[in-house]
Amino acid sequence: MVSMVLIGRSKFGQNNRISLVEGLPDVMNLEVGDYVEFHVMNGELIIRKETKKYSGFDFEGEEIHENLLNLEKSKADELEDANLDPETLEERARQNYLKDKAGREAKKN
């Protein structure tokens, strides 16, 4: 089973803006004026920094990939440290989702 690790959350705001989670610009080597790319794969949104290629090699992309793997590992380690088994974590998450979903439906009606 492939799992995702939550690294933070951001609220969608005015003018179609979403702020990046604190620390993520550093992990992604983002600077003001850099472009980011939005991709969809298997129904999931992927955000990538547009990086410069050197003779076809993407050294910065490799560095960012390594940074993200390290961030993912540190967040996963935090979950393990919290001593939560994956089934319990998933069930809690599912219950929170269903509660939020019911709240959204109630607002529509």
Phi and psi restraints in degrees (value plus and minus 20) as a CYANA .aco file:
   2 VAL   PHI    -107.4   -67.4
   2 VAL   PSI     113.2   153.2
   3 SER   PHI    -144.2  -104.2
   3 SER   PSI     133.1   173.1
   4 MET   PHI    -124.7   -84.7
   4 MET   PSI     131.3   171.3
   5 VAL   PHI    -133.9   -93.9
   5 VAL   PSI     102.9   142.9
   6 LEU   PHI     -91.1   -51.1
   6 LEU   PSI     104.6   144.6
   7 ILE   PHI    -126.8   -86.8
   7 ILE   PSI     -27.2    12.8
   8 GLY   PHI     137.3   177.3
   8 GLY   PSI    -197.0  -157.0
   9 ARG   PHI    -166.0  -126.0
   9 ARG   PSI     137.7   177.7
  10 SER   PHI    -162.5  -122.5
  10 SER   PSI     126.3   166.3
  11 LYS   PHI    -114.2   -74.2
  11 LYS   PSI     115.1   155.1
  12 PHE   PHI     -89.0   -49.0
  12 PHE   PSI     110.4   150.4
  13 GLY   PHI    -140.8  -100.8
  13 GLY   PSI    -187.0  -147.0
  14 GLN   PHI     -82.6   -42.6
  14 GLN   PSI     136.6   176.6
  15 ASN   PHI      38.0    78.0
  15 ASN   PSI      11.1    51.1
  16 ASN   PHI      38.3    78.3
  16 ASN   PSI      19.6    59.6
  17 ARG   PHI    -125.7   -85.7
  17 ARG   PSI     122.7   162.7
  18 ILE   PHI    -151.2  -111.2
  18 ILE   PSI     108.7   148.7
  19 SER   PHI    -105.5   -65.5
  19 SER   PSI     123.5   163.5
  20 LEU   PHI     -97.7   -57.7
  20 LEU   PSI     129.3   169.3
  21 VAL   PHI     -80.2   -40.2
  21 VAL   PSI     122.1   162.1
  22 GLU   PHI     -73.0   -33.0
  22 GLU   PSI     113.0   153.0
  23 GLY   PHI      71.6   111.6
  23 GLY   PSI     -43.7    -3.7
  24 LEU   PHI     -84.4   -44.4
  24 LEU   PSI     -59.6   -19.6
  25 PRO   PHI     -77.1   -37.1
  25 PRO   PSI     -56.5   -16.5
  26 ASP   PHI     -86.9   -46.9
  26 ASP   PSI     -64.3   -24.3
  27 VAL   PHI     -81.5   -41.5
  27 VAL   PSI     -56.0   -16.0
  28 MET   PHI    -113.5   -73.5
  28 MET   PSI     -12.5    27.5
  29 ASN   PHI      35.0    75.0
  29 ASN   PSI      16.9    56.9
  30 LEU   PHI    -105.1   -65.1
  30 LEU   PSI     117.4   157.4
  31 GLU   PHI    -148.1  -108.1
  31 GLU   PSI     137.4   177.4
  32 VAL   PHI     -74.4   -34.4
  32 VAL   PSI     111.1   151.1
  33 GLY   PHI      77.5   117.5
  33 GLY   PSI     -33.4     6.6
  34 ASP   PHI     -88.6   -48.6
  34 ASP   PSI     130.5   170.5
  35 TYR   PHI    -114.8   -74.8
  35 TYR   PSI     124.9   164.9
  36 VAL   PHI    -138.2   -98.2
  36 VAL   PSI     129.4   169.4
  37 GLU   PHI    -129.4   -89.4
  37 GLU   PSI     125.2   165.2
  38 PHE   PHI    -135.3   -95.3
  38 PHE   PSI     104.5   144.5
  39 HIS   PHI    -143.9  -103.9
  39 HIS   PSI     134.3   174.3
  40 VAL   PHI    -140.8  -100.8
  40 VAL   PSI     109.3   149.3
  41 MET   PHI    -160.5  -120.5
  41 MET   PSI     101.3   141.3
  42 ASN   PHI      33.2    73.2
  42 ASN   PSI      19.4    59.4
  43 GLY   PHI      57.9    97.9
  43 GLY   PSI     -12.0    28.0
  44 GLU   PHI    -132.2   -92.2
  44 GLU   PSI     120.5   160.5
  45 LEU   PHI    -105.8   -65.8
  45 LEU   PSI     111.7   151.7
  46 ILE   PHI    -140.4  -100.4
  46 ILE   PSI     110.8   150.8
  47 ILE   PHI    -133.1   -93.1
  47 ILE   PSI     106.4   146.4
  48 ARG   PHI    -149.9  -109.9
  48 ARG   PSI     129.6   169.6
  49 LYS   PHI     -98.5   -58.5
  49 LYS   PSI     116.7   156.7
  50 GLU   PHI     -94.9   -54.9
  50 GLU   PSI      97.2   137.2
  51 THR   PHI    -132.7   -92.7
  51 THR   PSI     135.7   175.7
  52 LYS   PHI    -103.7   -63.7
  52 LYS   PSI     116.0   156.0
  53 LYS   PHI    -117.2   -77.2
  53 LYS   PSI     122.6   162.6
  54 TYR   PHI    -136.3   -96.3
  54 TYR   PSI      85.3   125.3
  55 SER   PHI      31.9    71.9
  55 SER   PSI      18.4    58.4
  56 GLY   PHI      67.1   107.1
  56 GLY   PSI     -26.0    14.0
  57 PHE   PHI    -116.6   -76.6
  57 PHE   PSI     117.4   157.4
  58 ASP   PHI    -130.6   -90.6
  58 ASP   PSI      56.3    96.3
  59 PHE   PHI     -85.5   -45.5
  59 PHE   PSI     -61.0   -21.0
  60 GLU   PHI     -86.5   -46.5
  60 GLU   PSI     -59.9   -19.9
  61 GLY   PHI     -79.6   -39.6
  61 GLY   PSI     -59.4   -19.4
  62 GLU   PHI     -85.1   -45.1
  62 GLU   PSI     -60.5   -20.5
  63 GLU   PHI     -84.3   -44.3
  63 GLU   PSI     -63.8   -23.8
  64 ILE   PHI     -83.4   -43.4
  64 ILE   PSI     -63.0   -23.0
  65 HIS   PHI     -76.9   -36.9
  65 HIS   PSI     -65.6   -25.6
  66 GLU   PHI     -83.7   -43.7
  66 GLU   PSI     -62.0   -22.0
  67 ASN   PHI     -79.8   -39.8
  67 ASN   PSI     -63.3   -23.3
  68 LEU   PHI     -88.2   -48.2
  68 LEU   PSI     -57.8   -17.8
  69 LEU   PHI     -81.5   -41.5
  69 LEU   PSI     -61.0   -21.0
  70 ASN   PHI     -85.8   -45.8
  70 ASN   PSI     -60.1   -20.1
  71 LEU   PHI     -83.9   -43.9
  71 LEU   PSI     -64.4   -24.4
  72 GLU   PHI     -79.3   -39.3
  72 GLU   PSI     -64.5   -24.5
  73 LYS   PHI     -83.8   -43.8
  73 LYS   PSI     -62.6   -22.6
  74 SER   PHI     -84.9   -44.9
  74 SER   PSI     -58.3   -18.3
  75 LYS   PHI     -90.2   -50.2
  75 LYS   PSI     -59.2   -19.2
  76 ALA   PHI     -84.8   -44.8
  76 ALA   PSI     -59.4   -19.4
  77 ASP   PHI     -82.5   -42.5
  77 ASP   PSI     -56.6   -16.6
  78 GLU   PHI     -82.0   -42.0
  78 GLU   PSI     -59.3   -19.3
  79 LEU   PHI     -85.4   -45.4
  79 LEU   PSI     -62.8   -22.8
  80 GLU   PHI     -83.0   -43.0
  80 GLU   PSI     -59.5   -19.5
  81 ASP   PHI     -83.4   -43.4
  81 ASP   PSI     -49.7    -9.7
  82 ALA   PHI     -95.1   -55.1
  82 ALA   PSI     -25.6    14.4
  83 ASN   PHI      42.1    82.1
  83 ASN   PSI      16.8    56.8
  84 LEU   PHI    -121.4   -81.4
  84 LEU   PSI     107.7   147.7
  85 ASP   PHI     -96.5   -56.5
  85 ASP   PSI     131.8   171.8
  86 PRO   PHI     -77.4   -37.4
  86 PRO   PSI     -56.0   -16.0
  87 GLU   PHI     -86.2   -46.2
  87 GLU   PSI     -63.0   -23.0
  88 THR   PHI     -85.1   -45.1
  88 THR   PSI     -63.4   -23.4
  89 LEU   PHI     -80.7   -40.7
  89 LEU   PSI     -63.9   -23.9
  90 GLU   PHI     -85.2   -45.2
  90 GLU   PSI     -62.6   -22.6
  91 GLU   PHI     -83.9   -43.9
  91 GLU   PSI     -62.3   -22.3
  92 ARG   PHI     -82.0   -42.0
  92 ARG   PSI     -63.6   -23.6
  93 ALA   PHI     -83.7   -43.7
  93 ALA   PSI     -62.7   -22.7
  94 ARG   PHI     -82.9   -42.9
  94 ARG   PSI     -62.4   -22.4
  95 GLN   PHI     -83.4   -43.4
  95 GLN   PSI     -61.5   -21.5
  96 ASN   PHI     -83.8   -43.8
  96 ASN   PSI     -60.7   -20.7
  97 TYR   PHI     -81.2   -41.2
  97 TYR   PSI     -69.4   -29.4
  98 LEU   PHI     -81.9   -41.9
  98 LEU   PSI     -57.8   -17.8
  99 LYS   PHI     -83.5   -43.5
  99 LYS   PSI     -67.5   -27.5
 100 ASP   PHI     -83.6   -43.6
 100 ASP   PSI     -60.2   -20.2
 101 LYS   PHI     -81.5   -41.5
 101 LYS   PSI     -64.4   -24.4
 102 ALA   PHI     -82.4   -42.4
 102 ALA   PSI     -58.7   -18.7
 103 GLY   PHI     -83.8   -43.8
 103 GLY   PSI     -60.9   -20.9
 104 ARG   PHI     -85.4   -45.4
 104 ARG   PSI     -61.5   -21.5
 105 GLU   PHI     -83.9   -43.9
 105 GLU   PSI     -60.6   -20.6
 106 ALA   PHI     -83.8   -43.8
 106 ALA   PSI     -56.3   -16.3
 107 LYS   PHI     -86.7   -46.7
 107 LYS   PSI     -52.2   -12.2
 108 LYS   PHI     -89.2   -49.2
 108 LYS   PSI     -52.4   -12.4
